[in-house]
Amino acid sequence: MLTRAAIPLVMAPTPRTPALLDRAAVRRHLGLTRVDVERVFRDLPVVSLPGSRKVYVRRDDLEAYLAAHTYDTRRVRPC
């Protein structure tokens, strides 16, 4: 039986997570709302393949973005 502590609140990227993520993948992997995903995509460089309307963000860029915007008791969140 899983205890409450064993269930992560946010799905962490796994080694099988693709290097490029579209908006739906970001929502699925991180549990963000559509509006929050749009904000992230505006702040990060995007990859656009020729002939495709879809845009992607690099997983490494997304992880760095989340780390830079993570706050704890040592770092106060700006208002």
FIKOLZA-1660 file (N, C-alpha, C; in steps of 0.1 Angstrom, whole numbers, plus 5000, padded with zeros to 4 digits):
% residues 79
   i   px   py   pz ch aa at
   1 5008 4988 5000  A  M  N
   1 5000 5000 5000  A  M CA
   1 5009 5012 5000  A  M  C
   2 5005 5022 4992  A  L  N
   2 5013 5035 4991  A  L CA
   2 5009 5044 5002  A  L  C
   3 5018 5050 5009  A  T  N
   3 5015 5060 5018  A  T CA
   3 5014 5073 5012  A  T  C
   4 5009 5083 5018  A  R  N
   4 5007 5096 5012  A  R CA
   4 5021 5102 5009  A  R  C
   5 5031 5099 5017  A  A  N
   5 5045 5105 5014  A  A CA
   5 5051 5099 5002  A  A  C
   6 5046 5087 4997  A  A  N
   6 5052 5080 4986  A  A CA
   6 5046 5085 4973  A  A  C
   7 5036 5093 4973  A  I  N
   7 5029 5098 4961  A  I CA
   7 5034 5112 4958  A  I  C
   8 5042 5115 4947  A  P  N
   8 5046 5128 4944  A  P CA
   8 5035 5138 4941  A  P  C
   9 5036 5150 4945  A  L  N
   9 5026 5160 4941  A  L CA
   9 5027 5164 4927  A  L  C
  10 5039 5165 4922  A  V  N
  10 5042 5169 4908  A  V CA
  10 5050 5158 4901  A  V  C
  11 5046 5153 4889  A  M  N
  11 5053 5143 4883  A  M CA
  11 5067 5148 4878  A  M  C
  12 5077 5142 4883  A  A  N
  12 5091 5146 4879  A  A CA
  12 5094 5140 4866  A  A  C
  13 5101 5147 4857  A  P  N
  13 5105 5141 4845  A  P CA
  13 5113 5128 4847  A  P  C
  14 5111 5118 4839  A  T  N
  14 5118 5106 4840  A  T CA
  14 5128 5105 4829  A  T  C
  15 5137 5095 4830  A  P  N
  15 5147 5094 4819  A  P CA
  15 5141 5092 4805  A  P  C
  16 5128 5087 4805  A  R  N
  16 5121 5084 4793  A  R CA
  16 5114 5097 4788  A  R  C
  17 5114 5108 4795  A  T  N
  17 5108 5120 4791  A  T CA
  17 5115 5125 4778  A  T  C
  18 5108 5129 4768  A  P  N
  18 5115 5133 4755  A  P CA
  18 5123 5146 4758  A  P  C
  19 5133 5148 4749  A  A  N
  19 5141 5160 4751  A  A CA
  19 5133 5173 4747  A  A  C
  20 5123 5171 4738  A  L  N
  20 5115 5183 4733  A  L CA
  20 5101 5180 4738  A  L  C
  21 5094 5190 4744  A  L  N
  21 5081 5188 4749  A  L CA
  21 5072 5199 4743  A  L  C
  22 5060 5194 4739  A  D  N
  22 5050 5204 4734  A  D CA
  22 5041 5208 4746  A  D  C
  23 5032 5217 4743  A  R  N
  23 5023 5222 4754  A  R CA
  23 5016 5210 4762  A  R  C
  24 5011 5201 4754  A  A  N
  24 5003 5190 4760  A  A CA
  24 5012 5181 4769  A  A  C
  25 5024 5179 4765  A  A  N
  25 5034 5171 4773  A  A CA
  25 5038 5178 4785  A  A  C
  26 5040 5191 4785  A  V  N
  26 5043 5199 4797  A  V CA
  26 5031 5198 4807  A  V  C
  27 5019 5199 4802  A  R  N
  27 5007 5198 4811  A  R CA
  27 5007 5184 4817  A  R  C
  28 5009 5174 4809  A  R  N
  28 5008 5160 4813  A  R CA
  28 5019 5157 4824  A  R  C
  29 5031 5161 4821  A  H  N
  29 5042 5157 4830  A  H CA
  29 5042 5165 4843  A  H  C
  30 5038 5178 4842  A  L  N
  30 5040 5186 4854  A  L CA
  30 5026 5190 4860  A  L  C
  31 5015 5187 4854  A  G  N
  31 5002 5190 4860  A  G CA
  31 4999 5205 4860  A  G  C
  32 5005 5213 4851  A  L  N
  32 5002 5227 4851  A  L CA
  32 4989 5230 4843  A  L  C
  33 4983 5241 4846  A  T  N
  33 4972 5245 4838  A  T CA
  33 4976 5250 4824  A  T  C
  34 4966 5251 4815  A  R  N
  34 4969 5256 4802  A  R CA
  34 4975 5270 4802  A  R  C
  35 4969 5279 4811  A  V  N
  35 4974 5293 4812  A  V CA
  35 4988 5293 4817  A  V  C
  36 4992 5285 4827  A  D  N
  36 5005 5284 4832  A  D CA
  36 5015 5279 4821  A  D  C
  37 5011 5269 4813  A  V  N
  37 5019 5264 4803  A  V CA
  37 5022 5275 4792  A  V  C
  38 5012 5283 4789  A  E  N
  38 5013 5294 4779  A  E CA
  38 5023 5304 4785  A  E  C
  39 5023 5307 4798  A  R  N
  39 5033 5316 4804  A  R CA
  39 5047 5311 4803  A  R  C
  40 5048 5298 4805  A  V  N
  40 5062 5292 4804  A  V CA
  40 5067 5293 4790  A  V  C
  41 5058 5290 4780  A  F  N
  41 5063 5290 4766  A  F CA
  41 5066 5304 4762  A  F  C
  42 5060 5314 4767  A  R  N
  42 5064 5328 4764  A  R CA
  42 5077 5332 4770  A  R  C
  43 5081 5326 4781  A  D  N
  43 5094 5329 4787  A  D CA
  43 5106 5321 4782  A  D  C
  44 5103 5310 4776  A  L  N
  44 5114 5301 4772  A  L CA
  44 5116 5301 4757  A  L  C
  45 5129 5299 4752  A  P  N
  45 5131 5297 4738  A  P CA
  45 5124 5285 4733  A  P  C
  46 5118 5286 4721  A  V  N
  46 5110 5275 4716  A  V CA
  46 5117 5269 4703  A  V  C
  47 5114 5257 4700  A  V  N
  47 5119 5250 4688  A  V CA
  47 5107 5248 4679  A  V  C
  48 5108 5253 4667  A  S  N
  48 5098 5252 4657  A  S CA
  48 5104 5245 4645  A  S  C
  49 5098 5233 4641  A  L  N
  49 5103 5226 4630  A  L CA
  49 5097 5231 4617  A  L  C
  50 5104 5231 4606  A  P  N
  50 5099 5236 4593  A  P CA
  50 5087 5228 4589  A  P  C
  51 5076 5235 4585  A  G  N
  51 5064 5229 4580  A  G CA
  51 5054 5225 4591  A  G  C
  52 5058 5227 4604  A  S  N
  52 5049 5224 4615  A  S CA
  52 5045 5236 4622  A  S  C
  53 5033 5236 4627  A  R  N
  53 5028 5247 4635  A  R CA
  53 5031 5245 4650  A  R  C
  54 5034 5233 4654  A  K  N
  54 5037 5231 4668  A  K CA
  54 5050 5237 4672  A  K  C
  55 5051 5241 4684  A  V  N
  55 5064 5245 4690  A  V CA
  55 5067 5237 4702  A  V  C
  56 5079 5236 4705  A  Y  N
  56 5084 5227 4716  A  Y CA
  56 5094 5235 4725  A  Y  C
  57 5095 5231 4737  A  V  N
  57 5106 5236 4746  A  V CA
  57 5115 5225 4749  A  V  C
  58 5127 5228 4751  A  R  N
  58 5137 5218 4755  A  R CA
  58 5135 5214 4770  A  R  C
  59 5135 5201 4773  A  R  N
  59 5133 5196 4786  A  R CA
  59 5143 5203 4796  A  R  C
  60 5156 5204 4792  A  D  N
  60 5166 5210 4800  A  D CA
  60 5163 5225 4803  A  D  C
  61 5158 5232 4793  A  D  N
  61 5154 5246 4796  A  D CA
  61 5142 5247 4805  A  D  C
  62 5133 5238 4804  A  L  N
  62 5121 5238 4813  A  L CA
  62 5125 5235 4827  A  L  C
  63 5134 5225 4829  A  E  N
  63 5139 5221 4842  A  E CA
  63 5146 5233 4849  A  E  C
  64 5155 5240 4841  A  A  N
  64 5162 5251 4846  A  A CA
  64 5152 5263 4850  A  A  C
  65 5142 5265 4842  A  Y  N
  65 5132 5275 4844  A  Y CA
  65 5125 5272 4858  A  Y  C
  66 5121 5259 4859  A  L  N
  66 5114 5256 4872  A  L CA
  66 5123 5257 4884  A  L  C
  67 5136 5254 4882  A  A  N
  67 5145 5255 4894  A  A CA
  67 5147 5270 4897  A  A  C
  68 5147 5278 4887  A  A  N
  68 5149 5293 4889  A  A CA
  68 5137 5299 4896  A  A  C
  69 5126 5293 4894  A  H  N
  69 5113 5298 4900  A  H CA
  69 5108 5290 4911  A  H  C
  70 5116 5283 4918  A  T  N
  70 5113 5275 4930  A  T CA
  70 5117 5283 4942  A  T  C
  71 5108 5285 4951  A  Y  N
  71 5111 5293 4963  A  Y CA
  71 5109 5284 4976  A  Y  C
  72 5118 5287 4986  A  D  N
  72 5117 5280 4998  A  D CA
  72 5120 5290 5009  A  D  C
  73 5123 5285 5021  A  T  N
  73 5124 5295 5032  A  T CA
  73 5137 5303 5031  A  T  C
  74 5146 5299 5023  A  R  N
  74 5159 5307 5021  A  R CA
  74 5157 5318 5010  A  R  C
  75 5147 5316 5002  A  R  N
  75 5145 5325 4991  A  R CA
  75 5131 5330 4990  A  R  C
  76 5129 5343 4992  A  V  N
  76 5115 5349 4992  A  V CA
  76 5110 5351 4978  A  V  C
  77 5097 5347 4976  A  R  N
  77 5091 5349 4963  A  R CA
  77 5087 5363 4961  A  R  C
  78 5091 5369 4949  A  P  N
  78 5088 5383 4947  A  P CA
  78 5073 5384 4944  A  P  C
  79 5067 5396 4947  A  C  N
  79 5053 5398 4945  A  C CA
  79 5050 5403 4932  A  C  C
% end
